[in-house]
Amino acid sequence: MTIETCRQNSIQDRRGFSLVEVLIATFLLWIFVGICMTYANQMSKNSQQVQTVTARDRILSGIRVVAGLPASLRNSGRAALSTGAPFNIDLNNCIDGTNANGCTNDKESPFALFSPIMNLDSTGQPILVQEITSPYGSKTSSIRFDTFGAPCPPQATNCPLSISTSFVPQCGPQTLAVNPANFFSPTDALAPTSTCTVAEAIRVNYWVVLDSSAAADNPSLAAFLTPVTGSVITSVKLISGNDPQ
């Protein structure tokens, strides 16, 4: 092999990649980047879904406790007097006996659940107690929660969860006759009356759902996140101190 042949071979070895090879490599690189971005976006979406579900379940556990506290229901009923909350008038009738026979047995009514905590200002005067749920069936919800389960200010964004509540009163049974000859049948002795002045017990139903605005903005989250619900029963005697009547 001559010196000239060796020099030509050396030059050919240093030519590098052709234009076609560079274009092919670039194309493959963009495919790889696209796959990575799609995967990252899907992972982010999955993370948001899991985080929202976790927040939903955390809120459900908390509302189950709060909805059964006598102080929560007492504040909720009496809020109808102090704030004029229209949805809570029926609850107040059933726990405080505002109207004679004004409580209808087994009638489900929407109401707003209020916090059990009554804060005081620096002078010892009560501060308006905080509303924590929306009445069930209301068209818009001003009470929303973020994906960490924390309550949101009214105009805040990224607050996909809302809670709504209703209550169902149970009146007590008829008073048993003193004369054994006039005893009611077992059914009559247990069956609640159709109306009462003060109910015997209050059942609170609650729902944790994806807020309607969040469902419209994020259909995939709406399909993934199912509503959850539950109920809790509390004696009216514990709520207001009143005996059933």
Rosetta silent file (secondary structure, phi, psi, omega in degrees, C-alpha in Angstrom):
SEQUENCE: MTIETCRQNSIQDRRGFSLVEVLIATFLLWIFVGICMTYANQMSKNSQQVQTVTARDRILSGIRVVAGLPASLRNSGRAALSTGAPFNIDLNNCIDGTNANGCTNDKESPFALFSPIMNLDSTGQPILVQEITSPYGSKTSSIRFDTFGAPCPPQATNCPLSISTSFVPQCGPQTLAVNPANFFSPTDALAPTSTCTVAEAIRVNYWVVLDSSAAADNPSLAAFLTPVTGSVITSVKLISGNDPQ
SCORE:     score description
SCORE:     0.000 S_00000001
   1 L     0.000  132.814 -177.511    0.000    0.000    0.000 S_00000001
   2 L   -83.492  165.680  177.312    1.382    3.378   -0.999 S_00000001
   3 H   -62.398  -37.660 -177.914    1.584    6.473    1.155 S_00000001
   4 H   -65.817  -40.398  179.025   -1.002    8.203   -1.086 S_00000001
   5 H   -63.858  -42.355  178.249   -3.529    5.388   -0.600 S_00000001
   6 H   -62.045  -38.834 -179.023   -3.132    5.555    3.181 S_00000001
   7 H   -66.512  -41.105  179.584   -3.683    9.330    3.136 S_00000001
   8 H   -65.357  -40.507  177.975   -6.904    8.994    1.124 S_00000001
   9 H   -63.362  -38.021  178.800   -8.259    6.339    3.483 S_00000001
  10 H   -64.662  -40.295  178.554   -7.479    8.565    6.467 S_00000001
  11 H   -64.532  -42.968  179.617   -9.391   11.458    4.895 S_00000001
  12 H   -62.827  -36.050 -179.609  -12.392    9.226    4.215 S_00000001
  13 H   -67.978  -24.000 -177.345  -12.398    8.045    7.855 S_00000001
  14 L   -94.985    9.277 -176.802  -12.602   11.669    9.058 S_00000001
  15 L   -66.905  -28.418 -177.550  -15.612   12.645    6.933 S_00000001
  16 L    81.225 -159.126 -177.284  -18.082   12.173    9.884 S_00000001
  17 L   -85.002  147.864  175.461  -21.851   11.645    9.462 S_00000001
  18 L   -79.528  169.598  179.604  -23.709   12.440    6.305 S_00000001
  19 H   -61.729  -40.393  179.882  -26.693   14.823    6.247 S_00000001
  20 H   -62.958  -41.410  179.476  -29.112   11.909    5.933 S_00000001
  21 H   -64.576  -39.611  178.474  -27.622   10.238    8.990 S_00000001
  22 H   -64.289  -42.790 -179.979  -27.910   13.463   11.026 S_00000001
  23 H   -64.022  -41.437  178.736  -31.548   13.899    9.995 S_00000001
  24 H   -63.647  -43.272  179.477  -32.375   10.322   10.939 S_00000001
  25 H   -63.462  -41.236  178.929  -30.693   10.715   14.329 S_00000001
  26 H   -63.665  -42.511  179.907  -32.563   13.992   14.961 S_00000001
  27 H   -61.644  -45.046  178.700  -35.867   12.392   14.020 S_00000001
  28 H   -64.017  -36.563  178.718  -35.260    9.477   16.381 S_00000001
  29 H   -63.755  -41.888 -179.951  -34.267   11.903   19.140 S_00000001
  30 H   -67.337  -34.879  175.314  -37.536   13.834   18.756 S_00000001
  31 H   -62.325  -44.266  179.394  -39.510   10.602   18.900 S_00000001
  32 H   -62.523  -44.241  178.860  -37.752    9.717   22.140 S_00000001
  33 H   -62.160  -42.089  179.180  -38.393   13.201   23.577 S_00000001
  34 H   -61.808  -41.477  178.183  -42.081   12.970   22.596 S_00000001
  35 H   -63.190  -42.705 -179.839  -42.424    9.611   24.312 S_00000001
  36 H   -63.842  -41.205 -179.448  -40.776   10.981   27.454 S_00000001
  37 H   -67.281  -40.522  177.428  -43.039   14.061   27.501 S_00000001
  38 H   -62.251  -43.788  178.940  -46.165   11.933   27.034 S_00000001
  39 H   -63.434  -42.647 -179.735  -45.079    9.660   29.853 S_00000001
  40 H   -64.408  -42.092  178.794  -44.301   12.633   32.110 S_00000001
  41 H   -63.499  -40.947  179.312  -47.678   14.237   31.393 S_00000001
  42 H   -65.982  -39.632  177.611  -49.455   10.968   32.132 S_00000001
  43 H   -63.646  -40.655  178.658  -47.513   10.556   35.368 S_00000001
  44 H   -64.441  -42.061  179.389  -48.442   14.131   36.381 S_00000001
  45 H   -64.808  -42.975  179.033  -52.112   13.471   35.596 S_00000001
  46 H   -63.493  -39.078  179.316  -52.039   10.208   37.558 S_00000001
  47 H   -64.282  -41.323  178.062  -50.373   11.969   40.483 S_00000001
  48 H   -63.918  -41.172  179.759  -53.080   14.658   40.506 S_00000001
  49 H   -63.782  -45.631 -179.419  -55.804   12.020   40.423 S_00000001
  50 H   -64.522  -41.208  179.918  -54.285   10.043   43.291 S_00000001
  51 H   -63.934  -40.029  179.955  -53.735   13.211   45.324 S_00000001
  52 H   -68.508  -40.239  177.163  -57.343   14.308   44.797 S_00000001
  53 H   -62.962  -41.455  178.056  -58.696   10.888   45.776 S_00000001
  54 H   -61.416  -43.592  178.174  -56.566   10.963   48.931 S_00000001
  55 H   -64.029  -41.891  178.392  -57.917   14.421   49.792 S_00000001
  56 H   -57.753  -45.956 -177.849  -61.494   13.259   49.109 S_00000001
  57 H   -69.545  -33.752  177.241  -61.114   10.316   51.503 S_00000001
  58 H   -66.487  -42.268  178.112  -59.469   12.502   54.146 S_00000001
  59 H   -64.237  -41.255  179.322  -62.343   14.992   53.937 S_00000001
  60 H   -58.844  -43.310  179.252  -64.872   12.151   54.158 S_00000001
  61 H   -63.840  -40.187 -179.593  -63.287   10.917   57.389 S_00000001
  62 H   -69.204  -42.580 -176.910  -63.308   14.424   58.854 S_00000001
  63 H   -69.950  -28.316  176.844  -66.879   15.273   57.903 S_00000001
  64 H   -61.351  -38.040  179.599  -68.084   11.970   59.367 S_00000001
  65 H   -74.445  -49.355 -174.597  -66.818   13.130   62.761 S_00000001
  66 H   -64.835  -38.842 -177.406  -67.955   16.753   62.531 S_00000001
  67 L   -66.673  -20.277  179.545  -71.445   15.887   61.236 S_00000001
  68 L   -97.903   -0.218 -179.741  -72.076   13.751   64.311 S_00000001
  69 L   -78.954  128.204  177.497  -70.971   16.312   66.897 S_00000001
  70 H   -55.113  -36.783 -178.792  -73.879   17.773   68.906 S_00000001
  71 H   -65.069  -35.940  178.733  -72.191   21.193   68.881 S_00000001
  72 H   -63.522  -45.431 -178.374  -72.059   21.193   65.057 S_00000001
  73 H   -72.388  -34.161  176.376  -75.768   20.490   64.743 S_00000001
  74 H   -64.452  -47.167  177.948  -76.666   22.932   67.513 S_00000001
  75 H   -64.009  -36.261 -179.050  -74.681   25.722   65.820 S_00000001
  76 H   -66.063  -44.098 -179.953  -76.146   24.754   62.438 S_00000001
  77 H   -67.047  -43.769 -176.306  -79.740   24.927   63.681 S_00000001
  78 H   -78.876  -10.972  172.964  -79.330   28.170   65.587 S_00000001
  79 H   -64.159  -25.391  177.669  -77.492   29.753   62.660 S_00000001
  80 H   -63.607  -27.604  179.801  -80.964   30.060   61.124 S_00000001
  81 H   -86.055  -39.352 -174.056  -81.759   32.543   63.900 S_00000001
  82 H   -86.357  -30.906 -176.747  -78.493   34.478   63.969 S_00000001
  83 L  -115.456   -8.017 -177.761  -77.643   34.559   60.248 S_00000001
  84 L    72.561   22.985 -179.828  -81.008   33.898   58.647 S_00000001
  85 L   -60.518  108.255 -171.575  -79.653   30.799   56.907 S_00000001
  86 H   -65.049  -30.433 -176.391  -82.839   29.721   55.090 S_00000001
  87 H   -73.482  -15.344 -172.456  -81.820   26.086   54.653 S_00000001
  88 H  -101.906    2.617 -178.898  -81.370   25.577   58.392 S_00000001
  89 H   -64.219  -42.705 -179.908  -84.799   26.704   59.636 S_00000001
  90 H   -62.801  -38.314  177.582  -86.231   23.167   59.422 S_00000001
  91 H   -63.703  -43.388  179.778  -83.295   21.816   61.424 S_00000001
  92 H   -62.621  -38.241  176.906  -83.830   24.426   64.114 S_00000001
  93 H   -58.935  -40.172 -173.934  -87.525   23.489   64.302 S_00000001
  94 H   -78.209  -26.233 -177.803  -86.611   19.852   64.911 S_00000001
  95 H   -99.856  -26.977 -177.515  -83.961   20.367   67.596 S_00000001
  96 H  -111.737   -5.023  178.528  -85.317   23.376   69.513 S_00000001
  97 L    65.904   41.061 -177.769  -89.079   22.946   69.023 S_00000001
  98 L   -59.837  -41.123 -179.830  -89.517   26.410   67.507 S_00000001
  99 L  -122.850  135.053  178.452  -92.954   25.513   66.117 S_00000001
 100 L   -60.008  127.113 -178.575  -95.413   23.051   67.642 S_00000001
 101 L    53.563   33.108 -179.012  -95.438   19.909   65.462 S_00000001
 102 L   -89.667    2.273 -179.438  -93.209   21.772   63.013 S_00000001
 103 E  -109.765  122.974 -177.330  -90.868   18.829   62.486 S_00000001
 104 E   -97.946  123.542 -178.187  -91.917   16.240   59.896 S_00000001
 105 L   -61.018  136.917  172.513  -90.715   12.686   60.475 S_00000001
 106 L    61.868   23.124  177.209  -88.409   11.155   57.834 S_00000001
 107 L   -95.766  117.034  179.760  -88.428   14.288   55.668 S_00000001
 108 L   -80.232  129.471 -178.852  -85.028   14.879   54.055 S_00000001
 109 E  -133.822  137.340  175.178  -84.063   18.557   53.942 S_00000001
 110 E   -70.193  148.150  174.238  -80.867   20.230   52.716 S_00000001
 111 L  -156.264  160.821  176.946  -78.925   22.261   55.252 S_00000001
 112 L   -97.588  124.175  178.552  -75.533   23.879   55.710 S_00000001
 113 L   -82.778  132.820 -179.905  -73.360   22.285   58.398 S_00000001
 114 E  -107.315  158.480 -179.591  -71.540   24.757   60.633 S_00000001
 115 L   -62.784  147.854  175.411  -68.358   24.329   62.630 S_00000001
 116 L   -76.601  -10.913 -175.129  -68.698   23.097   66.236 S_00000001
 117 L   -93.011  125.543  174.351  -66.220   25.768   67.342 S_00000001
 118 L  -106.602  108.005 -179.512  -67.544   29.153   68.427 S_00000001
 119 L   -83.940  152.520  178.511  -64.675   31.651   68.464 S_00000001
 120 E  -116.710  147.355  176.105  -64.690   34.799   70.594 S_00000001
 121 L   -82.563 -174.027 -174.669  -63.198   38.184   69.805 S_00000001
 122 L   -65.420  -20.594 -179.973  -60.902   40.160   72.126 S_00000001
 123 L   -95.884    1.687  179.476  -63.899   41.477   74.081 S_00000001
 124 L    88.427    6.874  179.138  -65.382   38.030   74.616 S_00000001
 125 L   -86.243  142.521 -179.460  -68.153   38.442   72.062 S_00000001
 126 E   -66.124  139.534  173.643  -68.914   35.463   69.789 S_00000001
 127 L   -94.785  146.591 -178.512  -67.631   35.644   66.222 S_00000001
 128 L   -51.936  126.906 -176.955  -69.879   34.313   63.477 S_00000001
 129 L   -70.664  149.715 -171.797  -69.393   30.545   63.336 S_00000001
 130 L   -83.984  130.985  172.755  -67.924   29.106   60.128 S_00000001
 131 E   -78.822  134.218 -175.319  -70.068   27.310   57.530 S_00000001
 132 L  -121.891   -8.038  174.327  -68.256   24.174   56.315 S_00000001
 133 L  -137.325  166.371  174.460  -70.666   22.497   53.854 S_00000001
 134 E  -102.371  150.688  175.816  -73.223   23.521   51.236 S_00000001
 135 E   -61.510  136.811 -178.886  -76.878   22.447   51.347 S_00000001
 136 L   -60.064  132.163  178.784  -77.411   19.311   49.295 S_00000001
 137 L    91.538   -4.021  178.630  -78.805   20.096   45.856 S_00000001
 138 L   -67.968  144.118 -173.916  -77.668   23.721   45.772 S_00000001
 139 L   -69.562  -37.142 -179.746  -76.693   24.815   42.254 S_00000001
 140 L  -125.161  146.568  179.957  -73.438   26.486   43.268 S_00000001
 141 L  -116.515  121.575  176.619  -71.063   25.669   46.082 S_00000001
 142 L   -92.459   -7.144 -179.827  -69.110   28.384   47.829 S_00000001
 143 L  -104.534  105.136 -177.413  -67.483   25.842   50.164 S_00000001
 144 E  -130.405  161.261 -176.592  -64.648   24.128   48.286 S_00000001
 145 E  -132.247  148.745 -179.296  -61.454   22.282   49.189 S_00000001
 146 L   -86.088 -176.773 -175.610  -58.086   21.905   47.473 S_00000001
 147 L   -74.545   -0.684  173.389  -56.254   18.678   46.636 S_00000001
 148 L  -102.885   -0.972  179.793  -54.661   18.684   50.100 S_00000001
 149 L    86.200   11.078 -179.854  -58.075   18.786   51.817 S_00000001
 150 L   -93.571  143.097  178.035  -57.730   22.393   52.994 S_00000001
 151 E   -64.992  146.219 -176.772  -60.648   24.868   52.641 S_00000001
 152 L  -105.537  147.898  168.211  -60.266   27.425   49.851 S_00000001
 153 L   -62.183  158.147 -173.718  -61.002   31.161   49.792 S_00000001
 154 L   -54.162  -40.196 -174.405  -64.066   31.988   47.638 S_00000001
 155 L   -97.655    8.472 -176.361  -62.127   33.089   44.528 S_00000001
 156 L   -70.875  152.153  175.924  -59.300   30.540   44.744 S_00000001
 157 L  -102.233  174.258 -179.451  -58.504   28.218   41.856 S_00000001
 158 L    55.436   47.254  177.779  -57.510   24.540   41.907 S_00000001
 159 L  -126.171   80.884 -166.606  -60.158   23.718   44.513 S_00000001
 160 L   -84.493  -10.103 -171.831  -61.895   20.687   42.996 S_00000001
 161 E  -109.495  144.286  175.809  -63.772   19.202   45.956 S_00000001
 162 E  -138.664  156.979 -178.634  -67.012   20.247   47.630 S_00000001
 163 E  -123.572  136.554  174.914  -69.154   18.880   50.480 S_00000001
 164 E  -131.044  155.959 -174.755  -72.933   18.971   50.745 S_00000001
 165 E  -140.641  152.903  169.985  -75.273   17.867   53.527 S_00000001
 166 E  -139.835  165.879  176.554  -78.899   17.079   54.272 S_00000001
 167 E  -133.272  153.197  177.807  -80.675   15.945   57.423 S_00000001
 168 E  -131.426  115.678  178.707  -83.532   13.543   58.181 S_00000001
 169 E   -84.209  151.299  169.927  -85.328   13.820   61.554 S_00000001
 170 E  -121.322  120.790  176.139  -86.926   10.918   63.376 S_00000001
 171 L   -78.434  158.994  176.957  -89.791   11.721   65.703 S_00000001
 172 L   -77.447  166.687  177.618  -90.392    9.642   68.812 S_00000001
 173 E   -75.206  172.289  176.866  -93.228    7.090   69.115 S_00000001
 174 L   -64.441  153.997  177.057  -96.552    7.812   70.730 S_00000001
 175 L   -71.613  131.270 -178.541  -96.684    7.920   74.515 S_00000001
 176 L   -70.621  143.970  178.891  -97.741    4.549   75.904 S_00000001
 177 L   -70.472  145.402  179.228 -101.014    4.409   77.796 S_00000001
 178 L   -72.658  -37.527 -178.899 -100.847    3.962   81.544 S_00000001
 179 L   -76.425  118.135 -178.845 -103.781    1.537   81.579 S_00000001
 180 H   -55.988  -27.742 -179.010 -102.513   -1.889   80.388 S_00000001
 181 H   -69.258  -18.544 -177.702 -105.870   -2.525   78.771 S_00000001
 182 H  -108.267   18.673  179.484 -105.236    0.397   76.433 S_00000001
 183 L   -59.599  144.417  173.617 -101.691   -0.536   75.391 S_00000001
 184 L   -72.010  164.259  171.745 -100.834    0.130   71.792 S_00000001
 185 L   -68.154  160.317  178.672  -99.866   -2.689   69.500 S_00000001
 186 H   -54.677  -36.679  179.488  -96.087   -3.372   69.288 S_00000001
 187 H   -64.847  -45.767  179.755  -96.015   -1.607   65.928 S_00000001
 188 H   -65.516  -32.727 -178.014  -97.693    1.504   67.304 S_00000001
 189 H   -69.346  -24.972 -178.110  -95.425    1.456   70.347 S_00000001
 190 H  -103.198  -26.950 -173.195  -92.319    1.669   68.157 S_00000001
 191 L   -69.319  134.291  176.989  -93.467    3.666   65.139 S_00000001
 192 E   -69.662  152.897  175.219  -92.533    7.358   65.151 S_00000001
 193 L   -71.836  159.368 -176.850  -95.296    9.917   64.917 S_00000001
 194 L   -70.195  -32.328  175.550  -95.746   11.694   61.572 S_00000001
 195 E  -137.661  160.577  177.344  -94.896   15.082   63.081 S_00000001
 196 E  -155.285  166.389  176.871  -93.393   16.259   66.342 S_00000001
 197 L   -86.662  -41.341  174.867  -92.285   19.423   68.095 S_00000001
 198 L  -128.756  127.083 -178.979  -88.838   18.092   69.004 S_00000001
 199 L   -72.002  162.729  176.002  -87.346   15.144   67.138 S_00000001
 200 L   -86.681  -37.792 -178.590  -85.783   12.158   68.876 S_00000001
 201 E  -148.933  155.883  177.440  -82.782   11.841   66.532 S_00000001
 202 E  -122.622  125.323  172.508  -81.214   13.566   63.537 S_00000001
 203 E  -101.079  125.301  177.499  -79.556   11.675   60.701 S_00000001
 204 E  -102.835  125.306  172.801  -77.066   13.725   58.696 S_00000001
 205 E  -101.398  140.435 -178.322  -76.270   12.607   55.147 S_00000001
 206 E  -139.231  149.376 -179.643  -73.115   13.963   53.536 S_00000001
 207 E  -131.387  135.862  170.139  -71.493   13.855   50.099 S_00000001
 208 E  -114.776  117.305 -171.432  -67.934   14.630   49.014 S_00000001
 209 E  -135.188  167.131  172.392  -67.898   15.241   45.261 S_00000001
 210 E   -76.410  126.254 -179.667  -65.928   16.841   42.472 S_00000001
 211 L   -58.191  144.830 -174.499  -67.072   20.443   42.153 S_00000001
 212 H   -59.890  -37.383  179.149  -69.079   21.081   38.981 S_00000001
 213 H   -67.717  -38.174  178.161  -66.627   23.705   37.682 S_00000001
 214 H   -68.278  -36.154  178.712  -63.682   21.330   38.213 S_00000001
 215 H   -65.583  -37.311  178.892  -65.570   18.532   36.437 S_00000001
 216 H   -69.918  -36.102 -178.151  -66.144   20.777   33.422 S_00000001
 217 H   -78.333  -26.229 -173.817  -62.479   21.822   33.304 S_00000001
 218 L  -136.892   78.105 -177.546  -61.066   18.326   33.800 S_00000001
 219 H   -59.306  -34.252 -179.116  -63.291   15.583   32.317 S_00000001
 220 H   -65.778  -37.145  176.810  -60.681   12.873   32.884 S_00000001
 221 H   -68.412  -37.026  178.700  -60.621   13.671   36.612 S_00000001
 222 H   -63.385  -37.030  179.156  -64.426   13.648   36.653 S_00000001
 223 H   -72.663  -28.125 -176.497  -64.433   10.156   35.150 S_00000001
 224 H   -85.639  -38.215 -171.484  -61.835    8.947   37.653 S_00000001
 225 L   -94.763  107.440  179.338  -63.124   10.548   40.879 S_00000001
 226 L   -88.762  147.624  176.303  -66.403    9.047   42.055 S_00000001
 227 L   -64.677  150.177  174.297  -68.565   10.777   44.713 S_00000001
 228 E  -125.390  149.696 -175.301  -68.498    9.297   48.204 S_00000001
 229 E  -143.929  165.874  177.601  -71.256    9.535   50.793 S_00000001
 230 E  -168.856 -179.626  178.086  -72.147    8.514   54.306 S_00000001
 231 E  -151.158  158.948  179.156  -74.456    9.269   57.212 S_00000001
 232 E  -147.446  144.971 -176.615  -74.354    9.641   60.984 S_00000001
 233 E  -116.227  135.869 -178.978  -77.125    9.736   63.613 S_00000001
 234 E  -133.473  138.155  177.559  -77.155   11.933   66.733 S_00000001
 235 E   -68.999  134.962  178.590  -79.645   12.134   69.589 S_00000001
 236 H   -66.189  -30.326  177.509  -81.466   15.473   69.779 S_00000001
 237 H   -57.582  -37.173  177.628  -81.181   15.308   73.569 S_00000001
 238 H   -74.599  -29.761 -176.148  -77.406   15.638   73.128 S_00000001
 239 H   -75.168  -53.324 -171.894  -77.780   18.432   70.580 S_00000001
 240 H  -117.326  -10.268 -175.712  -80.163   20.817   72.340 S_00000001
 241 L    82.669    0.752 -178.725  -80.938   19.245   75.719 S_00000001
 242 L   -90.331  141.921  175.147  -84.614   18.952   74.744 S_00000001
 243 L   -80.652  149.958  176.711  -86.596   15.777   75.259 S_00000001
 244 L   -59.725  140.398  178.425  -88.554   14.397   72.273 S_00000001
 245 L  -155.491    0.000    0.000  -92.120   15.688   72.182 S_00000001
